[in-house]
Amino acid sequence: MTVPHANISAALVDLIRRTSVVADRLPEKPASSLAELLIAPRFYPAPFPELAAATVERGVMHVDRVDPMKALGENRVVVLIGDRESGVTAGLAWLLERRHLADPSLPALYIRFDTRQGKRVIEDDIHAAAAKVGWRVDRGTKVPPALIGIDDVERGSDRAIERLVAHIVDHPEHRYVIGCHSDSKRDVLGALVEAGLSPTALYLGPLNRPSEVQQLVRKIVRTPSKALADKVSAVLSAGRLPRTPFLMAALTVVLNAGDLQALDPTAVIDRYIDLMLGRTDIIYHGKFDYRRLIHALEYL
């Protein structure tokens, strides 16, 4: 069965609207694709700081990126790795949508890593994800070949990771994109390799270009200006702040509301939480938006 691409996009757009600190400030008009909500992620073959340091040593000021569609086309298991709040969920969703657009023969399904007990946990989650995109597969029936994105695979539950790896080994008909954070990559990649699989790693990189900062500002602020984007870039550089989507979005909100007194991530987050809690004048559509608080608490 071919699942309409619009169904895949709708499910992923819903995911990002529920989880992204950027998307919760957008107008409520439904988006037709993730391109309306996200800035295209940057993918690298190794952690960006390592690649950047190596290029400087060679006297080259350019870090080569990876073609993610090529990586997905050539490898059955791809692991997307990023620091916390670097946008792993958004990157995973972006990969699923783009790959399905390029190859609609494999429906793209998104599930979260789950440590609850049970033999059919992963299979049940895949069936639920299939139903979400309008792909009806009876519970007792094997899901036909699909591209399955599994998010938030974390160390700390060896049994759950072993169950996931066993599922991947037992279902060669599927292709997988696994999202995990940098502090879990060794456990995740090690378990896959130990099972005889050959995963390919993609690493999320920072948003370094001025044009990317401008795009982000336009997605967050209803009346954006180049001056605000320039101010965000200047504070990022002056404070040497991490160029992660979460911190850049928080910084945009803070700078748009007033002056920032200190140039460090803690000050940005503190000020952002003040705004979310209604301690100043930032209110979303006249009411508090709980998604920002949940996102911030998960970050902290």
PLY file of the C-alpha trace (Angstrom):
ply
format ascii 1.0
element vertex 300
property float x
property float y
property float z
element edge 299
property int vertex1
property int vertex2
end_header
0.00 0.00 0.00
1.19 3.53 -0.81
0.43 6.02 1.94
-0.28 9.56 0.64
2.62 11.88 1.37
0.16 14.41 2.80
-0.69 11.89 5.54
2.98 11.41 6.42
3.57 15.16 6.53
0.45 15.79 8.63
1.57 13.30 11.29
5.08 14.77 11.43
3.79 18.35 11.49
1.58 17.40 14.44
4.62 15.91 16.18
6.67 19.07 15.76
3.82 21.34 16.81
3.53 19.34 20.03
7.23 19.25 20.85
9.09 22.16 19.27
9.88 25.37 21.14
9.87 27.12 17.77
6.59 25.77 16.42
4.53 26.68 19.47
4.94 30.36 18.57
3.68 29.96 15.01
0.19 30.96 13.88
-2.31 28.16 14.28
-2.81 27.88 10.51
-2.02 24.22 9.69
1.30 23.68 7.92
1.41 21.37 4.92
5.03 20.33 5.44
7.87 20.60 7.92
9.57 23.17 5.69
7.06 25.69 7.05
8.08 24.94 10.64
11.74 23.98 10.61
15.07 25.21 9.37
16.77 22.47 7.32
19.16 20.63 9.67
22.87 20.21 8.93
24.25 16.68 8.96
27.90 15.68 9.36
29.85 12.38 9.39
31.32 13.11 12.85
30.77 15.59 15.70
31.04 19.11 14.28
33.66 20.41 16.79
36.01 17.56 15.81
35.55 18.22 12.10
35.96 21.97 12.54
39.17 21.54 14.54
40.58 19.20 11.90
39.83 21.62 9.07
41.51 24.49 10.94
44.64 22.37 11.36
44.68 21.79 7.60
44.15 25.48 6.93
40.75 24.86 5.35
37.78 26.90 6.61
35.05 24.60 5.33
33.49 21.52 6.91
32.01 19.04 4.46
28.48 17.89 5.19
26.81 14.55 4.56
24.03 14.01 2.04
21.39 12.54 4.37
19.22 11.19 1.54
22.18 9.28 0.14
22.92 7.87 3.60
19.31 6.74 4.03
19.24 5.20 0.57
22.42 3.20 1.05
22.04 2.03 4.66
19.32 0.05 6.41
20.11 1.48 9.85
21.01 5.14 10.32
21.62 6.67 13.75
21.02 10.41 14.10
23.12 11.84 16.96
23.00 15.26 18.56
23.53 17.02 21.85
20.51 17.62 24.02
18.35 20.44 22.64
20.24 20.30 19.33
17.03 19.28 17.54
17.25 15.48 17.29
13.47 15.03 17.14
13.13 17.75 14.51
16.02 16.28 12.52
14.52 12.82 12.66
11.13 14.09 11.50
12.80 16.06 8.69
14.62 12.93 7.50
11.44 10.85 7.53
9.45 13.39 5.55
12.16 14.03 2.95
12.92 10.34 2.47
9.26 9.48 1.97
8.95 12.29 -0.56
11.88 10.76 -2.47
10.72 7.15 -2.06
6.97 6.80 -1.35
7.20 3.01 -1.55
8.26 2.92 2.12
5.73 4.62 4.42
7.59 6.72 7.01
6.49 6.01 10.59
7.56 7.75 13.79
7.64 6.09 17.22
9.36 6.86 20.51
11.70 4.49 22.31
9.75 2.87 25.12
11.13 0.98 28.09
7.83 -0.52 29.23
7.79 -4.28 29.55
6.22 -6.59 27.01
7.14 -8.67 23.98
5.04 -6.67 21.50
5.85 -3.14 22.65
7.68 -2.11 19.48
5.26 -3.91 17.15
2.25 -2.30 18.85
3.85 1.14 18.59
4.54 0.61 14.89
0.93 -0.45 14.30
-0.27 2.68 16.14
2.05 4.87 14.03
0.72 3.22 10.87
-2.86 3.96 11.92
-1.93 7.60 12.56
-0.99 8.05 8.88
-4.11 6.20 7.69
-2.37 2.88 7.03
-4.63 0.21 8.45
-2.77 -2.95 9.39
-4.49 -5.56 11.55
-2.76 -6.05 14.90
-2.08 -9.70 14.18
-0.69 -8.92 10.74
2.94 -8.16 10.04
3.51 -4.55 8.98
4.76 -4.44 5.37
8.16 -2.83 4.65
8.43 0.67 6.09
10.90 3.36 7.08
10.70 3.54 10.86
12.01 6.45 12.89
12.66 5.61 16.54
13.26 8.66 18.72
14.86 9.20 22.13
16.79 5.94 22.31
18.61 6.41 25.60
21.09 4.47 27.65
19.99 3.33 31.08
17.81 0.41 30.05
19.99 -2.32 28.59
17.03 -4.68 28.28
15.00 -2.19 26.25
17.95 -1.49 23.94
18.53 -5.22 23.50
14.85 -5.64 22.62
15.09 -2.86 20.04
18.21 -4.33 18.44
16.60 -7.78 18.34
13.57 -6.27 16.63
15.76 -4.66 13.96
17.61 -7.92 13.36
14.34 -9.88 13.12
12.74 -7.42 10.66
15.12 -7.05 7.70
12.21 -5.81 5.57
12.23 -2.45 7.41
14.69 0.43 7.30
15.39 2.40 10.46
16.42 5.87 11.54
17.30 5.99 15.23
17.52 9.27 17.13
19.73 9.47 20.21
21.72 12.02 22.18
25.49 12.21 22.24
25.75 10.75 25.73
23.97 7.59 24.56
25.65 7.06 21.20
28.28 4.62 22.46
25.66 2.34 24.01
23.35 2.50 20.99
25.98 2.08 18.29
27.78 -0.59 20.32
24.63 -2.68 20.74
23.85 -2.48 17.01
27.38 -3.45 15.97
27.50 -6.28 18.50
24.35 -7.73 16.88
26.07 -7.83 13.50
24.43 -4.69 12.10
26.31 -1.93 10.29
24.80 1.37 11.38
25.76 4.66 9.76
25.96 7.68 12.04
24.78 11.18 11.13
25.67 14.04 13.47
23.62 17.21 13.80
25.60 20.42 13.43
25.04 23.98 14.66
23.14 26.68 12.79
26.05 28.93 11.85
24.90 30.95 8.87
23.32 34.41 9.27
20.59 33.31 6.85
19.65 30.48 9.23
19.36 32.90 12.15
17.13 35.12 10.02
14.94 32.14 9.10
14.58 31.17 12.76
13.66 34.72 13.79
11.02 34.87 11.04
9.45 31.65 12.32
9.25 32.88 15.92
8.46 36.59 15.81
5.29 37.78 14.10
6.87 41.04 12.95
10.52 40.04 12.47
13.25 42.47 11.51
16.79 42.16 10.23
17.88 44.22 13.23
16.56 41.55 15.62
18.28 38.78 13.64
21.54 40.75 13.70
21.16 41.25 17.45
20.63 37.53 18.00
23.74 36.75 15.93
25.77 39.34 17.83
24.80 37.98 21.26
25.49 34.41 20.13
28.97 35.42 19.02
29.78 37.70 21.95
28.68 35.16 24.54
29.94 32.15 22.57
26.56 30.58 23.17
25.64 27.13 21.81
23.88 27.50 18.46
21.20 24.94 19.24
17.60 25.50 18.09
16.30 25.63 21.66
18.77 28.23 22.94
18.56 30.33 19.76
14.76 30.32 19.95
14.84 31.26 23.64
17.34 34.03 22.89
15.13 35.39 20.12
12.13 35.59 22.48
14.22 37.22 25.21
15.81 39.82 22.94
12.48 40.62 21.32
11.06 41.32 24.79
13.87 43.54 26.03
17.56 43.78 26.79
19.58 40.86 28.06
21.77 41.58 31.07
24.23 38.68 30.83
25.74 36.68 27.99
25.55 33.09 29.18
23.13 30.20 28.55
21.87 30.20 32.15
20.81 33.86 31.92
19.00 33.22 28.63
17.13 30.20 29.99
16.26 31.98 33.26
14.87 34.96 31.40
12.99 32.73 28.97
11.34 30.80 31.81
10.35 34.11 33.43
8.57 35.03 30.20
6.87 31.63 29.96
5.61 31.84 33.52
3.93 35.15 32.78
6.25 37.24 34.95
6.42 39.81 32.17
4.31 40.65 29.14
4.88 37.61 26.91
1.55 35.84 26.52
0.69 33.63 23.58
-2.74 34.47 22.08
-3.77 35.88 25.46
-3.09 32.70 27.38
-0.19 30.73 28.78
1.14 28.05 26.44
1.97 24.96 28.49
4.16 23.46 25.75
6.95 25.95 26.41
7.05 25.08 30.12
7.15 21.33 29.39
9.95 21.86 26.89
11.96 23.98 29.31
11.51 21.53 32.19
12.69 18.68 29.97
15.73 20.78 29.02
16.57 21.57 32.65
0 1
1 2
2 3
3 4
4 5
5 6
6 7
7 8
8 9
9 10
10 11
11 12
12 13
13 14
14 15
15 16
16 17
17 18
18 19
19 20
20 21
21 22
22 23
23 24
24 25
25 26
26 27
27 28
28 29
29 30
30 31
31 32
32 33
33 34
34 35
35 36
36 37
37 38
38 39
39 40
40 41
41 42
42 43
43 44
44 45
45 46
46 47
47 48
48 49
49 50
50 51
51 52
52 53
53 54
54 55
55 56
56 57
57 58
58 59
59 60
60 61
61 62
62 63
63 64
64 65
65 66
66 67
67 68
68 69
69 70
70 71
71 72
72 73
73 74
74 75
75 76
76 77
77 78
78 79
79 80
80 81
81 82
82 83
83 84
84 85
85 86
86 87
87 88
88 89
89 90
90 91
91 92
92 93
93 94
94 95
95 96
96 97
97 98
98 99
99 100
100 101
101 102
102 103
103 104
104 105
105 106
106 107
107 108
108 109
109 110
110 111
111 112
112 113
113 114
114 115
115 116
116 117
117 118
118 119
119 120
120 121
121 122
122 123
123 124
124 125
125 126
126 127
127 128
128 129
129 130
130 131
131 132
132 133
133 134
134 135
135 136
136 137
137 138
138 139
139 140
140 141
141 142
142 143
143 144
144 145
145 146
146 147
147 148
148 149
149 150
150 151
151 152
152 153
153 154
154 155
155 156
156 157
157 158
158 159
159 160
160 161
161 162
162 163
163 164
164 165
165 166
166 167
167 168
168 169
169 170
170 171
171 172
172 173
173 174
174 175
175 176
176 177
177 178
178 179
179 180
180 181
181 182
182 183
183 184
184 185
185 186
186 187
187 188
188 189
189 190
190 191
191 192
192 193
193 194
194 195
195 196
196 197
197 198
198 199
199 200
200 201
201 202
202 203
203 204
204 205
205 206
206 207
207 208
208 209
209 210
210 211
211 212
212 213
213 214
214 215
215 216
216 217
217 218
218 219
219 220
220 221
221 222
222 223
223 224
224 225
225 226
226 227
227 228
228 229
229 230
230 231
231 232
232 233
233 234
234 235
235 236
236 237
237 238
238 239
239 240
240 241
241 242
242 243
243 244
244 245
245 246
246 247
247 248
248 249
249 250
250 251
251 252
252 253
253 254
254 255
255 256
256 257
257 258
258 259
259 260
260 261
261 262
262 263
263 264
264 265
265 266
266 267
267 268
268 269
269 270
270 271
271 272
272 273
273 274
274 275
275 276
276 277
277 278
278 279
279 280
280 281
281 282
282 283
283 284
284 285
285 286
286 287
287 288
288 289
289 290
290 291
291 292
292 293
293 294
294 295
295 296
296 297
297 298
298 299
